[in-house]
Amino acid sequence: MVQRAGAVSLPPCPAAAAWPYWQAFSARHIQPDGRVVDFATPDQRSTSEGQSYGLFFALVNNDQPLFERILGWTRQNLMDGRPYEMLPAWLWGRAADGQWRVLDENNATDSDLWISYCLLEAGRLWERAGYVSAGLRKLQLVREQVLAKVPGLGQMLLPGRTGFHAGTRWTFNPSYVPLQLLRRFASADPKGPWRSMIAGSARMISGSAPVGFAADWIGWDGSAFGIDPAKGPLGSYDAIRVYLWAGMLDRADPLRANLLRDLSGPAQMLRAQGTFAEKIDVQRGVGTGNAPVGFAAALLPYLSALGEGALLKTQQQRVPAANSAAANALPYYERNLVLFGQGWLENRYRFAADGRLLPAWRLKPCSATT
């Protein structure tokens, strides 16, 4: 039996409290076989990211059957039925010839980390030892395939197997390494590199934000961070998750305060002009376009962590009520950001200082309210 270290014994709720946004998302985007679909794309794609987020929210909602279906589809279609031998392909969908198959065999390391995390936590919370074993095996594959010793940084995770290292140039995505996940891996896999890479990952995140705004992609030349020449100084749909992950760090995390300080740009922009931007030049701190609703939701934990109550209220008001016409019109990715950001603000889950997932259904007695 898998026990929670240091946990207080409470009778778990048989089901989580009603979560209208998740119920609407799963009804729209998750097929009965566990495939998570982005219908807005021409190829009707499924991604390892979407599958990993689906696993996370199913776990937060205490839905074991759905978790198993999502995991089963992921293993069969993104891992060729060989989950103990390969990392998932990041992209699956309808090819030009009309066939449904893997469209890009490269992996997406952030999704691999989320899948590993969900397996470890599902095993712990639901007392399923097989999930724990699968999560540890997935971490081993990550170590074997995307772990690199980077001059000047130490051991780091590349965003994928191919395309992110050429000569003395390395490319990273700051949103790919939530520190909560690395801390959980450090305790679950103590012989692994996870603890040693936390500081380097935090350094990379801060290095991507020279004036307080995180970049989607960042380059490293062996001695300093710089704008990735192929991606430019853009902070947008990837970078928004950097603030989300930082805001959800436990107060006891020793890197939390410095990270929030180094990511001060969004709060400063909101205070100065009342709105956030869709795209930001991270070198100049200048934004263009209006931030979509999903960005407002992603900033909720961040603003809460900073104690910015007025800004928090303003951004919270931008998120439409569940099942409203505006909510139902949100695209797939924005809905995920709402589930993460608003779900956290509604106390549906938390991350402990050591990275453990603390879902509401395991922390409170059964209740009809949240």
C-alpha positions in Angstrom: 0.0 0.0 0.0 1.3 3.5 -0.9 1.2 5.8 2.1 1.4 9.6 2.1 4.4 10.7 4.1 3.3 12.8 7.1 -0.3 12.8 6.0 -3.2 13.1 8.4 -5.6 10.2 8.0 -9.0 11.6 6.7 -11.8 9.7 5.1 -11.4 10.6 1.4 -14.5 11.8 -0.5 -15.8 9.3 -3.0 -15.9 12.1 -5.5 -14.6 15.6 -5.8 -17.0 18.6 -5.5 -18.7 19.5 -8.7 -16.4 21.3 -11.1 -18.4 22.9 -13.9 -15.5 24.1 -16.0 -13.9 20.6 -16.0 -17.2 18.9 -16.7 -17.7 21.2 -19.7 -14.2 20.7 -20.9 -14.3 16.9 -20.7 -17.7 16.8 -22.4 -16.3 18.9 -25.3 -12.7 17.8 -25.7 -12.4 14.2 -24.3 -13.7 11.3 -26.3 -15.0 8.2 -24.7 -11.7 6.3 -25.5 -9.7 8.9 -23.6 -8.4 11.0 -26.5 -8.2 14.7 -25.7 -8.9 16.7 -28.9 -8.2 20.2 -30.0 -11.0 20.7 -32.5 -9.8 24.2 -33.5 -6.9 22.8 -35.5 -7.3 21.5 -39.1 -5.7 18.2 -38.2 -8.0 17.8 -35.2 -5.0 17.1 -33.2 -4.2 15.5 -29.9 -0.9 16.2 -28.2 1.0 14.7 -25.3 0.5 18.1 -23.6 -3.3 17.7 -23.8 -3.2 14.1 -22.6 -1.0 15.0 -19.7 -3.2 17.9 -18.6 -6.2 15.6 -18.9 -4.6 13.1 -16.6 -3.9 15.9 -14.1 -7.4 17.3 -14.0 -8.9 13.8 -13.8 -6.7 13.2 -10.8 -7.7 16.5 -9.2 -11.3 15.5 -9.8 -10.8 12.0 -8.3 -12.0 10.3 -11.5 -10.1 7.1 -11.8 -12.0 5.6 -14.8 -11.4 8.7 -16.9 -7.7 8.8 -15.8 -7.3 5.2 -17.0 -9.0 5.9 -20.3 -6.8 8.9 -21.0 -3.7 7.0 -20.0 -4.7 4.0 -22.1 -5.2 6.1 -25.2 -1.9 7.9 -24.7 0.0 4.7 -24.3 -1.6 3.0 -27.3 -1.4 5.9 -29.7 1.5 8.2 -28.7 3.7 5.4 -27.3 2.9 2.7 -29.9 1.6 0.5 -27.1 5.1 0.4 -25.5 4.9 2.8 -22.6 7.9 1.3 -20.8 10.1 1.7 -23.8 9.4 5.1 -25.3 8.4 8.6 -24.5 5.2 9.7 -26.2 5.2 11.5 -29.6 4.0 15.0 -29.0 1.6 15.3 -32.0 -1.1 12.9 -33.3 -3.9 13.8 -35.7 -5.2 13.6 -39.3 -2.5 13.5 -41.9 -2.6 14.9 -45.3 -3.7 11.6 -46.7 -6.6 11.4 -44.4 -5.1 8.8 -42.1 -5.0 9.2 -38.3 -1.6 8.7 -36.9 1.5 10.3 -35.2 2.4 13.4 -37.1 5.6 14.2 -35.3 7.6 11.6 -33.4 9.6 14.1 -31.4 8.7 14.3 -27.7 7.7 17.3 -25.6 9.6 17.1 -22.3 7.1 19.2 -20.3 4.4 16.7 -21.2 6.6 13.8 -20.2 7.2 15.4 -16.8 3.5 16.0 -16.3 2.7 12.4 -17.2 5.3 11.1 -14.9 4.0 13.3 -12.1 0.4 12.3 -12.6 1.4 8.6 -12.5 3.4 9.1 -9.3 0.6 11.0 -7.6 -2.2 8.8 -8.8 -0.3 5.9 -7.4 0.2 7.6 -4.1 -3.3 9.1 -3.8 -5.2 6.1 -5.1 -2.8 3.5 -3.7 -2.0 2.0 -7.1 1.6 0.8 -6.9 1.6 0.1 -10.7 1.2 3.7 -11.4 4.1 4.6 -9.2 6.3 2.0 -11.1 5.1 3.4 -14.4 5.9 7.0 -13.3 9.4 6.0 -12.2 10.0 4.2 -15.5 8.9 7.3 -17.4 11.4 9.4 -15.4 14.1 7.0 -16.3 13.3 7.4 -20.0 13.4 11.2 -19.6 16.8 10.9 -18.0 18.0 8.7 -20.8 16.7 10.7 -23.7 16.5 14.4 -22.9 18.9 15.0 -20.0 22.0 16.9 -21.0 25.0 18.2 -19.2 25.1 21.9 -20.2 28.3 23.9 -19.8 27.8 26.5 -17.2 24.4 25.2 -16.1 25.0 21.6 -15.1 22.3 18.9 -15.8 19.3 20.3 -17.7 16.3 18.9 -19.5 16.1 19.7 -23.2 12.6 20.5 -24.5 12.7 17.5 -26.7 15.0 14.8 -28.1 15.9 16.7 -31.3 16.2 20.3 -32.4 17.3 22.0 -29.2 21.1 21.8 -29.3 23.6 22.7 -32.0 27.3 23.2 -31.3 27.6 25.5 -28.4 24.0 26.8 -28.5 21.2 25.4 -26.4 17.5 26.2 -26.5 15.2 26.0 -23.5 11.5 26.7 -22.8 11.1 28.2 -19.3 7.5 26.9 -19.1 8.6 23.3 -19.4 10.1 22.9 -15.9 7.5 23.6 -13.1 9.7 23.5 -10.0 6.9 21.7 -8.1 7.3 18.7 -10.4 11.1 18.6 -10.0 10.8 18.7 -6.2 8.4 15.8 -6.3 10.7 13.8 -8.5 13.6 14.5 -6.2 11.9 12.6 -3.4 10.4 9.9 -5.6 13.6 9.2 -7.5 16.3 10.3 -5.0 19.2 8.8 -7.1 18.1 10.9 -10.1 19.3 14.4 -11.1 16.2 16.2 -10.1 17.4 18.0 -6.9 20.5 19.2 -8.6 18.7 20.6 -11.6 16.2 22.7 -9.6 18.6 25.6 -9.1 19.7 25.6 -12.7 16.1 25.5 -13.9 15.2 28.4 -11.7 18.2 30.3 -13.0 17.0 29.6 -16.6 13.5 30.9 -15.8 14.9 34.1 -14.3 17.4 34.4 -17.1 14.5 34.4 -19.6 13.0 37.5 -18.0 15.6 40.3 -18.2 13.0 43.0 -17.4 10.5 40.9 -15.5 8.7 39.2 -18.4 9.4 35.5 -19.2 10.2 34.5 -22.8 8.6 31.6 -24.7 12.1 30.4 -25.6 15.6 31.2 -24.4 19.0 30.5 -25.7 22.2 29.6 -23.8 25.7 29.9 -25.3 27.7 28.3 -22.5 28.1 31.4 -20.5 25.0 33.6 -20.7 21.3 33.5 -21.6 20.2 35.3 -24.6 17.2 35.6 -27.0 16.9 32.5 -29.1 17.6 33.7 -32.7 15.0 31.4 -34.2 12.2 32.4 -31.8 12.9 36.1 -31.0 12.3 38.1 -27.8 8.7 36.9 -27.6 6.8 36.1 -24.4 3.3 34.9 -25.1 1.3 31.6 -25.1 4.1 29.5 -23.7 5.5 32.1 -21.2 2.1 32.7 -19.6 2.5 29.3 -17.9 5.8 30.5 -16.2 3.8 32.9 -14.1 1.2 30.2 -13.5 3.6 27.7 -12.1 5.5 30.3 -10.1 2.3 31.5 -8.5 1.3 28.0 -7.4 4.6 27.3 -5.6 4.1 26.6 -1.9 5.0 29.5 0.4 7.7 27.4 2.0 9.5 26.8 -1.3 12.9 28.5 -0.9 13.0 29.7 -4.5 9.5 31.2 -4.5 10.3 34.8 -3.4 13.2 35.3 -5.8 11.3 33.8 -8.7 8.3 36.0 -8.1 10.6 39.0 -7.8 12.3 38.2 -11.1 8.9 37.8 -12.8 7.5 41.1 -11.7 6.6 42.3 -15.2 2.9 41.2 -15.4 2.0 42.8 -12.1 3.8 46.0 -13.1 2.0 46.1 -16.5 -1.4 45.5 -14.9 -0.8 48.3 -12.4 0.4 50.7 -15.1 -2.2 50.1 -17.7 -4.9 47.9 -16.3 -4.6 45.2 -19.0 -2.1 42.6 -20.0 -0.8 42.0 -23.4 -1.0 38.9 -25.7 2.6 39.3 -26.9 5.5 40.9 -25.1 8.9 41.9 -26.2 10.8 40.6 -23.2 13.8 42.7 -23.8 11.9 46.0 -23.8 8.9 45.1 -21.7 6.6 46.4 -24.4 3.3 44.5 -25.1 1.0 44.3 -28.1 -2.5 42.9 -28.5 -5.0 42.2 -25.8 -4.4 39.2 -23.6 -7.0 36.4 -24.0 -9.2 35.2 -21.2 -6.9 32.3 -20.6 -4.1 34.6 -19.7 -6.2 36.3 -17.1 -6.9 32.9 -15.5 -3.3 31.9 -15.6 -2.3 35.0 -13.7 -4.7 34.4 -10.8 -2.3 32.3 -8.7 0.6 34.6 -9.5 -1.3 37.7 -8.4 -2.6 35.9 -5.3 1.0 35.0 -4.4 2.1 38.6 -4.8 -0.8 39.8 -2.6 -2.2 41.9 -5.4 -5.8 41.7 -4.3 -7.2 44.5 -6.5 -5.4 43.2 -9.6 -6.5 39.7 -8.8 -10.2 40.7 -8.6 -10.0 42.5 -11.9 -8.5 39.5 -13.7 -10.9 37.1 -12.0 -13.8 39.2 -13.4 -12.5 38.5 -16.9 -13.0 34.8 -16.6 -16.6 34.0 -17.7 -18.9 31.9 -15.6 -18.8 28.2 -16.4 -21.3 27.0 -19.0 -21.9 30.6 -20.2 -21.8 31.3 -23.9 -18.5 33.1 -23.4 -17.0 30.1 -21.5 -18.2 27.6 -24.0 -16.6 29.7 -26.8 -13.1 29.5 -25.2 -10.6 27.6 -27.3 -9.0 24.4 -26.0 -5.7 25.9 -24.7 -7.4 28.8 -22.9 -9.8 26.3 -21.2 -6.8 24.5 -19.8 -5.4 27.7 -18.4 -8.7 28.4 -16.8 -8.7 24.9 -15.2 -5.3 25.4 -13.8 -5.5 29.0 -12.6 -9.1 29.2 -11.5 -9.1 25.7 -10.2 -6.2 26.6 -7.9 -7.8 29.8 -6.8 -11.0 27.8 -5.9 -8.8 25.6 -3.7 -9.5 22.5 -5.7 -5.8 21.6 -5.4 -2.5 22.8 -4.1 1.2 21.7 -4.4 3.0 21.0 -1.1 6.5 22.4 -0.6 7.9 19.0 -1.6 5.9 18.9 -4.7 3.1 16.5 -3.7 -0.3 17.1 -5.1 -2.8 18.1 -2.5 -6.3 17.7 -4.0 -9.3 19.0 -2.1 -10.9 15.6 -2.0 -8.0 14.2 0.1 -7.7 17.2 2.4 -11.2 17.8 3.5 -14.1 15.6 4.7 -16.8 15.0 2.2 -18.8 18.1 1.5 -21.3 19.3 -1.0 -19.5 22.7 -1.3 -16.0 23.7 -2.2 
